[in-house]
Amino acid sequence: MSMSDKLPAESSLNTYYSSRDFMDVFSVSLKGREDLVNADIRVLADHMLMADIGWMNALLSLRDTLVKPLGLKTTTTLALEQSGKPVAEREPGDRIGFFRIYQVSDNEIVLGEDDWHQDFRLSIFRSEWPTPRVYASTCCKRHNLFGHAYLALILPFHKKIASSVLDNAVRQELSEAA
């Protein structure tokens, strides 16, 4: 079961974060999931982020409908920018779903997007033995009042989505297609 946590000191998101930014961190144990511990970090991120969670997909669709007239980027439009490369070969600038890849290392991938109201980064960080865990950390740099209002509005949904994505990832088998 996922839980609220602290950003690991080794995470590169520490260099992006400043005290004025919003940040939250959730984690879940990978005990007994050697497939997820040993998977390429991009494959693990794809496994987590591309999960077919019906209520989450419906919320994202509603969000896109509501924010498109405001000039915000939509998940549908961003996903169209995805390259045809296999997930394990994607590099900074490529996408996993609608998330742009900013950094990739053996145990961390930093994804996100910049927009006029806020820039956000999502770190998927994996710690290995003896206590393997995966951390999902979100950092938002709000640029204006709308950025603050937007984050306040979506925050309850964001927290539920973050914990559900982690819990789903450890319950579901790692896709062979990934």
Secondary structure, DSSP 8 states (H G I E B T S, - for coil): --EE----TT-THHHH--TTSEEEEEEEE-TT-HHHHHS-HHHHHHHHHT---HHHHHHHHHHHHHHGGGT---HHHHHTT--SS-GGG--TT-EETTEEEEEE-SSEEEEEEE-SSEEEEEEEEEE-TTS-EEEEEEEEEE-SHHHHHHHHHHHHHHHHHHHHHHHHHHHS---TT-
